[in-house]
């Protein structure tokens, strides 16, 4: 009987995979994951992804995380962005990456190395009229690589469309 149960489980799994393939299951899974990232991100960051523009960039020195309110009159989103970025810069400097792990549902690439190489990475906040930016600066090649992997993951998982290439900024 155990062999029959195992065979049944394999058949049901095959049918399920086949049905997912026919109905675009991969696209559905990606859409569901993206919606989860957006929902958890709105909750954790304290501002709406729909009311703000969130971007990431890779630079020769490290990179940046930016967010700005889409509406100049939306000071609540602007203030939430600034508060969030000060919190994130401080947490990251202390090796605390709980928030991105919560938002993305897993440990983002580069985090393990960024924690280990924290002495070679600095985070600073620059406020802008509509939000702000966290500047990430790495002074070690391995740390720089980890920062770039982390930011590329952010670009892809947040679906921002930002360049995955290092910019001269």
LINUR-V652966 format. One record per backbone hydrogen bond with DSSP energy under -0.5 kcal/mol. CO is the residue of the C=O (numbers start at 1). NH is the residue of the N-H. If there is no record, write none. Layout:
# LINUR-V652966
CO_NH, CO_NH
This chain:
# LINUR-V652966
1_5, 2_6, 3_7, 4_8, 5_9, 6_10, 7_11, 8_12, 9_13, 10_14, 11_15, 12_16, 13_17, 14_18, 15_19, 16_20, 17_21, 18_22, 19_23, 20_25, 21_24, 24_27, 24_28, 25_29, 26_30, 27_31, 28_32, 29_33, 30_34, 31_35, 32_36, 33_37, 34_38, 35_39, 36_40, 37_41, 38_42, 39_43, 40_44, 41_45, 42_46, 48_52, 51_70, 51_71, 52_54, 53_68, 55_66, 57_64, 58_167, 59_62, 61_138, 62_59, 63_136, 64_57, 65_134, 66_55, 67_132, 68_53, 70_72, 71_74, 73_75, 74_78, 75_79, 76_80, 77_81, 78_82, 79_83, 80_84, 81_85, 82_86, 83_87, 84_88, 85_89, 86_90, 87_91, 88_92, 89_93, 90_94, 91_96, 92_95, 95_97, 97_101, 98_102, 99_103, 100_104, 101_105, 101_106, 106_108, 108_111, 110_114, 111_115, 112_116, 113_117, 115_118, 117_120, 118_121, 120_139, 122_137, 124_135, 126_133, 128_131, 130_69, 131_128, 132_67, 133_126, 133_135, 134_65, 135_124, 135_137, 136_63, 137_122, 140_144, 141_145, 142_146, 143_147, 144_148, 145_149, 146_150, 147_151, 148_152, 149_153, 150_154, 151_155, 152_156, 153_157, 154_158, 155_159, 155_160, 155_161, 165_58, 167_60
